[in-house]
């Protein structure tokens, strides 16, 4: 059988692209190899957002070439050019067989067909070619990413995603809901809704009416969440900008139709810095909006990311960000020191800060947030909460609460959870916490 090795790097959107490619490969009868030596060629799915990701991707391509020799490159780095307009991948690795950009399923398959033709039609083996209805997934069986759109219409000055992935293209709502239904039927218990700008779903098609189950449904986030909420799964929203339209989703959380969780990339608190970043919703009254959300859903979990050391950021503006954290009381916070990515317009802004200062401010922000995150978790001690089990080991079960997304948030350690099963929901009593994680027991303490 023709055999393909696969290396996937980058964000959940890139992982979703990889799942589509892997599914098509298996559908066409290709075997997937777990090693370079067992593969006839290797596909490397890359990331090209920041310098560290570019370096990691180029290293992975180099390793695949050294170990196998026949390499096809796809993903964001494949669409990236250097200052002279040359293809970054081919400049570093001229021996690759083909290079495509992100979400390029047809182009990747065409390259695979050219360099490793599929079996002839009369060689079809229904047992080997069988692909599950939900396709090939890179996540565990009990949760899955549901990508609802590609690209982004915003032009944030620190970001090059639109130049790599293009403008916003929303998937038809019927297609998205059909995928969600198939995943639910396959045993998925949690859907992680992702895109570059989840709040903008449907904007590009003017919220066109689609059809689902014979009914008209608008291509809009509220309607999508309402329908997903009928599947009986955990539905978790990522990359949600704080537009007024998000207010409409809060009642769905209060009714238990979607999880009381929002991943909102605020990036900063200073209005001047936000305008320099050209952030969407930069003029929104964020603190008022957060307070209003929590009046309706007191247990709402909000995670966010911030950039420290943006060009021109003063000490006073950084302190404004720390004050924002004190007032916003966010549950989870990630931080990045500003990185001058090739092609980002922010690189031309005056007032570039030394790398040491950018990193020092990031460390200070994270230290500042630690007390806030710990206090938010301490409020759960003594309460019964629902969790989803991710892993069983010799110490018990490792799970996540409604406030914990996989890979980016905390965990719930259940010391007497040895008899639980992966993918099972359970009710536990929280007995302790640290900065990031909860500790719980199935049986409440006397």
SULRA-V928234 format. One record per residue. N is the residue number from 1. D_FIRST is the distance of its C-alpha to the first C-alpha in whole Angstrom. Layout:
# SULRA-V928234
N | D_FIRST
N | D_FIRST
This chain:
# SULRA-V928234
1 | 0
2 | 4
3 | 6
4 | 10
5 | 13
6 | 16
7 | 20
8 | 22
9 | 26
10 | 29
11 | 31
12 | 30
13 | 29
14 | 27
15 | 25
16 | 25
17 | 24
18 | 21
19 | 20
20 | 20
21 | 17
22 | 15
23 | 16
24 | 15
25 | 12
26 | 11
27 | 13
28 | 11
29 | 8
30 | 7
31 | 6
32 | 10
33 | 11
34 | 14
35 | 15
36 | 15
37 | 14
38 | 11
39 | 10
40 | 10
41 | 12
42 | 15
43 | 17
44 | 20
45 | 22
46 | 26
47 | 29
48 | 32
49 | 35
50 | 38
51 | 38
52 | 36
53 | 33
54 | 33
55 | 33
56 | 31
57 | 28
58 | 29
59 | 28
60 | 25
61 | 24
62 | 26
63 | 24
64 | 20
65 | 21
66 | 23
67 | 20
68 | 17
69 | 19
70 | 17
71 | 18
72 | 19
73 | 22
74 | 23
75 | 26
76 | 30
77 | 30
78 | 28
79 | 31
80 | 34
81 | 36
82 | 38
83 | 42
84 | 42
85 | 39
86 | 36
87 | 33
88 | 33
89 | 29
90 | 29
91 | 33
92 | 31
93 | 28
94 | 28
95 | 25
96 | 22
97 | 20
98 | 22
99 | 24
100 | 25
101 | 27
102 | 27
103 | 26
104 | 24
105 | 21
106 | 21
107 | 22
108 | 19
109 | 16
110 | 18
111 | 17
112 | 14
113 | 13
114 | 16
115 | 14
116 | 10
117 | 10
118 | 8
119 | 7
120 | 11
121 | 13
122 | 13
123 | 10
124 | 10
125 | 10
126 | 13
127 | 13
128 | 10
129 | 11
130 | 14
131 | 16
132 | 19
133 | 22
134 | 23
135 | 20
136 | 18
137 | 21
138 | 22
139 | 25
140 | 26
141 | 26
142 | 30
143 | 30
144 | 29
145 | 30
146 | 31
147 | 31
148 | 34
149 | 34
150 | 33
151 | 36
152 | 39
153 | 43
154 | 44
155 | 45
156 | 46
157 | 47
158 | 45
159 | 42
160 | 39
161 | 37
162 | 38
163 | 38
164 | 34
165 | 33
166 | 36
167 | 39
168 | 38
169 | 36
170 | 36
171 | 34
172 | 35
173 | 37
174 | 35
175 | 32
176 | 33
177 | 34
178 | 32
179 | 29
180 | 32
181 | 32
182 | 28
183 | 28
184 | 32
185 | 30
186 | 27
187 | 30
188 | 30
189 | 34
190 | 34
191 | 34
192 | 34
193 | 35
194 | 34
195 | 35
196 | 37
197 | 40
198 | 40
199 | 44
200 | 43
201 | 41
202 | 42
203 | 44
204 | 42
205 | 42
206 | 46
207 | 45
208 | 44
209 | 44
210 | 41
211 | 40
212 | 39
213 | 40
214 | 42
215 | 44
216 | 45
217 | 44
218 | 44
219 | 42
220 | 43
221 | 43
222 | 46
223 | 44
224 | 41
225 | 42
226 | 44
227 | 41
228 | 39
229 | 42
230 | 42
231 | 38
232 | 40
233 | 38
234 | 39
235 | 39
236 | 39
237 | 40
238 | 39
239 | 40
240 | 43
241 | 46
242 | 50
243 | 51
244 | 53
245 | 51
246 | 49
247 | 52
248 | 51
249 | 48
250 | 51
251 | 52
252 | 49
253 | 48
254 | 52
255 | 51
256 | 48
257 | 45
258 | 43
259 | 44
260 | 47
261 | 45
262 | 45
263 | 43
264 | 45
265 | 45
266 | 49
267 | 48
268 | 52
269 | 55
270 | 58
271 | 58
272 | 59
273 | 55
274 | 53
275 | 55
276 | 54
277 | 50
278 | 51
279 | 49
280 | 49
281 | 52
282 | 54
283 | 57
284 | 56
285 | 58
286 | 56
287 | 58
288 | 60
289 | 56
290 | 55
291 | 58
292 | 58
293 | 55
294 | 56
295 | 59
296 | 57
297 | 54
298 | 55
299 | 52
300 | 50
301 | 48
302 | 48
303 | 45
304 | 46
305 | 45
306 | 48
307 | 48
308 | 50
309 | 52
310 | 51
311 | 53
312 | 57
313 | 57
314 | 60
315 | 61
316 | 63
317 | 60
318 | 58
319 | 60
320 | 60
321 | 56
322 | 57
323 | 60
324 | 58
325 | 56
326 | 59
327 | 60
328 | 56
329 | 55
330 | 51
331 | 49
332 | 46
333 | 47
334 | 44
335 | 46
336 | 44
337 | 47
338 | 47
339 | 44
340 | 45
341 | 42
342 | 41
343 | 42
344 | 44
345 | 48
346 | 49
347 | 49
348 | 52
349 | 54
350 | 57
351 | 58
352 | 54
353 | 55
354 | 54
355 | 50
356 | 52
357 | 54
358 | 51
359 | 50
360 | 53
361 | 53
362 | 50
363 | 51
364 | 54
365 | 53
366 | 50
367 | 53
368 | 55
369 | 53
370 | 52
371 | 56
372 | 55
373 | 51
374 | 53
375 | 56
376 | 54
377 | 52
378 | 55
379 | 56
380 | 53
381 | 55
382 | 56
383 | 54
384 | 52
385 | 48
386 | 45
387 | 42
388 | 38
389 | 37
390 | 34
391 | 34
392 | 35
393 | 36
394 | 39
395 | 42
396 | 41
397 | 39
398 | 38
399 | 39
400 | 40
401 | 43
402 | 43
403 | 44
404 | 41
405 | 38
406 | 35
407 | 35
408 | 38
409 | 40
410 | 42
411 | 41
412 | 43
413 | 43
414 | 44
415 | 46
416 | 46
417 | 43
418 | 41
419 | 40
420 | 39
421 | 35
422 | 33
423 | 33
424 | 37
425 | 40
426 | 43
427 | 47
428 | 48
429 | 51
430 | 51
431 | 53
432 | 52
433 | 51
434 | 50
435 | 50
436 | 46
437 | 45
438 | 47
439 | 48
440 | 48
441 | 49
442 | 48
443 | 52
444 | 54
445 | 57
446 | 60
